Every structure is written in C-alpha cells, then in structure tokens.
Amino acid sequence: MSVHERLAIIRGNIAEACHRIGRDPNDVRIIAVTKYVSIERAKEALAAGVIDLGENRDDGLLQKYEAIGREATWHFIGTLQSRKVKNVIDKMDYLHSLDRLSLAQEIEKRATKPIKCFVQVNVSGEATKHGLSSKDVIPFIEQLRNFTKIEVVGLMTMAPYTDDEQLLRRCFRELKQLQQRVQALHMANAPCTELSMGMSNDYVIAVEEGATFIRIGSALVGEE
C-alpha cells in the first residue's frame, strides 16, 4: 500500500473520530515519523500531502534535512542530549521532548530563534519512559518564564503500548487536564494550546481525547 493510500485511511479514521465527538478534523496535524525509513519514503509522504516530518535522532534529522530542507516542518520527537543541541536546534521547528532544565538552558544558549516546545510528561509513570511527572510540570514551566528561545506550545506524552482502551483514555485525559491547567495560567512563554499524543496503535483514541498532533510511523510510512 502506498503512503498516499495509507494517509487516506488515517485521515478517514481521524474524520470519523472527530465526527463522534464534534471536533474539526482540520485541528489534528499528522506528523509522519520517518526515523525508520529512507529519504525517498519521507519525500513520498510530502508528495502525498503531509507537511510535518518527525525524527528522533540528531543524525537522522540532519540527513533528511539536508535532502529535503524547508519543504517540511521538522519535529524532533526523541530524547535530545544537551551536547547535541547545537547540531540540530536551528533545523527543527518543534521539539516534543523538553523534559529538564539543563536542556532548556542549552536551547536558550544555542538557538537563534524561539523554538516551539512540548514539555514531555510521563503520565503513565513507566520507568522505561522519559518525561516529567504530572506534579512537576507546572513548576518546571514556571522556571522557563524568562527564557526567550523557548515557547511551550503544549504537552506531549507516550501512552503505554497496550490494548487496554480505558488505560489509554486515562493517560490522554490526564494530559488534557494538565494542558488546560497550564493554559489557564496565561504565561507569556507558555500558551500551551497543543497536545502531542497518539501513535500508530492508539491515535484514534488520542484524537477522541483531544490530540492536536499525532505521531504516525509504521501505519503511514511503514518500515524499511
């Protein structure tokens, strides 16, 4: 199945989910996670109509950026080591994994423009996952008040890999509630209007629970 055909299926699923809960499907952005595929497959996603590409390694982002450039909007979705910030920070448009002050400080030092950041939250509490605990999110964002290169546009989480729909909904709802609490604080550098949640296996549930960015890899571009 081509990327174009896969995208049509995903968009159809999003439209159905949005219809069920009274949302506008246009409020959901699809990030094609291209970390496991070639430059050619990433270009196929762009040709199909995706504008957002996601990479989780600095070398992967640099390689694809060199070939594709500003045709795409670039999302860094993996753990970013502070020492790698200088290599990639001005290539990315969004960072989905801001989870510590030392990383924020390095971005503030190295970026030449404000970076749209999602604070990563470990809602599920799994030891294998990165991110702040829910209770630490607001104090962390408050520490960023005077940073000029960081705009907290939203929150991101990775739900457990499970078929338990109720568990997934609880995770996504908790992130939504936390996002609303941050948004209500009206911090100048943290509008926090967005939710990055949902992947190939759970994006329909994430959309029903308020996701505005979904990160789709295998269901959209496959694996090579």
N, C-alpha and C positions, 0 to 999 in steps of 0.2 A: 504494500500500500504506500502511495506517495505521501510526502509531507502535506501536500495540498489536501489530499483526501482525509488524512488524519486530523488536520486543522478544522475541516468542515464538521467532522464528528464532534470534536471538542467544543467548537462554537455552538453546535446544536445542543449539546448537553448543558452548556452554560445558559443558553437561552431558555431551556426548559426549567432549569433550577431557578432562574430569575423570575420566570413567569409564576412559579409556585409561590414565591414569597413577595412578589410585587416590586422587584428591582429592575433597573435598566441594565441589560446585558453590556451596554457600552461602558459601564462603570467598572468592568472587570478587564484588566490587562493581562494578556498571556505572555509570560516570559518563556522563550524556548531555551531550555537548559542544554547547551551544546558541548558540555565538558567531555562527553564520551564519543563525540562524532567529529568528522573531518570538517575542514573549511568549506568544502563543496556542499556538505549537508547543511551547514549553517547558512550558506548562501541560498540553498533551496528553501529554507524556512523564510528568509527575507523575500524571496520571489513569490512565495505563497501568500504573503501579506503580514507576516509577523515583523514587528519593528524592534522588539525587545529581546536581546540575547543575554544569557546568563552563563558565567564561568565561575568555577570555584578554586582555580589555581592561578597564580600570577603569570606563570609561563603560558598557560592556555589562553588567558586574556590577551597577553601581548602578541602571541602568534596570530590569533584571529583578528585582533585589532589592526595589525599590520596589513592583513589581506583585505579587510572589509572597511576599516576606518569608520567615518561618521555616517555611513549608511544605516547603522544600527544605533539603538540606545543600549548602552552597556551596563549590565548589572553584575556586581561581584557578590556571589552568594555563599562563598565558603569562608572558613576561618582565615583571617588576614593577619599574618605575622607582622609585628611592628617594623621589623627590619626590611620587609618587602614593600612597605607603603610607598616609598619614594619611586619605585619602579612603575607602579600602576595607578596611583591616585588620580592623576590628571587624564587618564584614559577612561575611567569609569564615570558613569552618570549617577548611579545608585550603588550604595553599599548596604547589603542586607544583614550584616553580621557585626554591628558595633556592640561590643559586649564588655569593654573595660576602659578605664580612664587612660591607661598608657597608650592604647590605640588611638583614642580621641586626641591625645596630646601630639602624637606623631602626625596625624592627619592635619591638625591645626598648624603644625610646623611646615609641612611639605606641600600642602595643596595650594594651588594658585587661584582657585575659585571655590565657592561653597559647594560642598558635597551633600547630596540628598541621602540621608542615612536612615536605616531602620535599626532600632535597638532590638537585638536578639534576646528573646525571652525563653527560658527553659520551663515552659508551662507544665510539662509532664513530670518534671523532676528526675528524669532518667540520668543516671551517672554518665552515660556514654554521650550525652548531648551537651553542646556548648550553650552559653546564654546565661543571663541574669535570672535569679528567682523573681517571681512576680513582686514580692515585697520590696525588692531593691531597685526596681525600675524608676520610680519617680525620684528618689534621692539621687540616682545616677544622672538622670536628665537634668536635675537642678544644678548639678556640678558643671554642666555644659553651658550655663547661661551666658557666659562672657566669651564663648568660642565663636569666632567669626566665619570659620570654614566648615562648620557642621550645622546642618539643618535636619532636625529629627522630624522626618515626614511621616513616620509611622512605626509600627512594631512588627516583628517577624517571629514566627515560631515554626519548629518542625514537630509535628504530631508523632506519636508512636506509630510504628508500622504494624497495623492491626486491622482486623476485620470488625472490631467492636465499634459499631457506629456511635453508640452512646458515649464511649470514651473519647472518640474523636470530636464529637459535638461539644463535650465538656471542655476540652482543650481549646477549641476555637472560640467558644463563648467566653471563656476566661480572658483570652487575649483581647477580644472585642470590648469587654467591660473595662479592661485595663486601658485600652486605647481611648475610650471615652473619658476616663478619669484624667488622663494626661491632657487630652484636648480641652477639657473644661478648665484647666489651669491657665490657658491663654498665654503661654510662654512665647515670647517673640521668636525664639530659635527652634521651637518645637510645636508646630501646628498639629502634628500627629493625626492626620486625617486618613492615613492609609493602613491597610492590613495586608502583609505578605504572608500568606498561609495557603496550604494546599499544594499537593504534588500529583503525579500521575495516578496514584491509587486512591486519593481522597479529595480531589479538587472540587467535585460536585458538592460534597458536604461542606467544604470550606466556603464555597460561593453562597450556599444557603445560610451560612453563619456570618457572612459579611466581608469575605475576602475581596480586596480590590486589585491585588496582584497574585497570580498563581504561577507556580514554577513547574513547568512541564518538560520532562526529559523524554523518557522512553515512549510514552504514549503519543508524542508528537514527532520527534526526530529519530526515534529508535536508538539502537546501539550498534556500533560498528566494531 
